[in-house]
Amino acid sequence: MMTTTLDTLKLAEKFTIAGFEEKKARALAETFGNLANEQLVTKEYFDFKLKNELEKLELRLTIKTTVVVTAVITFFKLVEGFLRG
């Protein structure tokens, strides 16, 4: 999986500027960095996965539509044969 990286050093600096002690700021930034690396993905990866899922959905819908159309045609042919007798 392609992940995005978080600059934990810059984040720790921002926490320090915001008033956190340096040790706490680094620990917090490291925690956020770990979460980001585990949970965040790039836009390209998300777009790829979304496109892939949509293509699979389209294929399933095409197959189901084909089955329904075939069933309807078969039904009407049977009805026609029954009525002709």
C-alpha positions in Angstrom: 0.0 0.0 0.0 1.3 3.4 -0.9 1.3 5.6 2.2 1.9 9.3 2.7 4.6 10.4 5.2 4.2 12.9 8.0 7.1 15.1 8.9 7.2 14.4 12.6 10.1 16.8 13.2 8.1 19.8 11.9 5.1 18.6 13.8 7.1 18.4 17.0 8.4 21.9 16.4 4.8 23.2 15.9 3.7 21.5 19.2 6.7 23.1 21.0 5.8 26.5 19.6 2.2 25.9 20.7 3.4 25.4 24.3 4.1 21.7 24.7 7.3 20.7 26.4 9.8 19.3 23.9 9.7 15.8 25.2 5.9 15.7 25.1 5.9 17.4 21.7 8.2 14.8 20.2 6.2 11.9 21.7 3.0 13.3 20.4 4.4 13.9 17.0 5.8 10.4 16.9 2.4 9.0 17.8 0.7 11.0 15.0 3.5 10.0 12.6 2.9 6.3 13.4 -0.9 6.7 12.9 -0.4 8.6 9.7 1.9 5.9 8.3 -0.5 3.2 9.2 -3.8 4.8 8.2 -3.3 7.5 5.5 -2.9 6.7 1.8 -2.0 8.9 -1.1 -4.7 10.3 -3.4 -3.3 8.2 -6.2 -3.6 5.0 -4.3 -7.1 5.9 -3.2 -8.1 6.8 -6.8 -6.6 3.5 -8.0 -8.5 1.5 -5.4 -11.8 3.4 -6.1 -11.4 2.9 -9.9 -10.7 -0.8 -9.3 -13.8 -1.3 -7.2 -16.0 0.6 -9.7 -14.7 -1.6 -12.5 -15.6 -4.7 -10.5 -19.0 -3.3 -9.7 -19.6 -2.5 -13.4 -18.6 -6.0 -14.4 -21.0 -7.5 -11.8 -23.8 -5.2 -13.0 -23.2 -6.2 -16.6 -23.3 -9.9 -15.8 -26.5 -9.5 -13.7 -28.2 -7.4 -16.4 -27.3 -10.0 -19.0 -28.8 -12.8 -16.8 -32.0 -10.8 -16.3 -32.4 -9.9 -20.0 -31.8 -13.5 -20.9 -34.4 -14.7 -18.4 -37.0 -12.2 -19.6 -36.5 -13.2 -23.3 -36.7 -16.9 -22.3 -39.9 -16.2 -20.4 -41.6 -14.5 -23.3 -40.5 -17.2 -25.7 -42.1 -19.8 -23.3 -45.3 -17.7 -23.0 -45.4 -17.3 -26.8 -45.0 -21.1 -27.3 -47.6 -21.8 -24.7 -50.1 -19.5 -26.4 -49.5 -20.9 -29.8 -50.2 -24.2 -28.4 
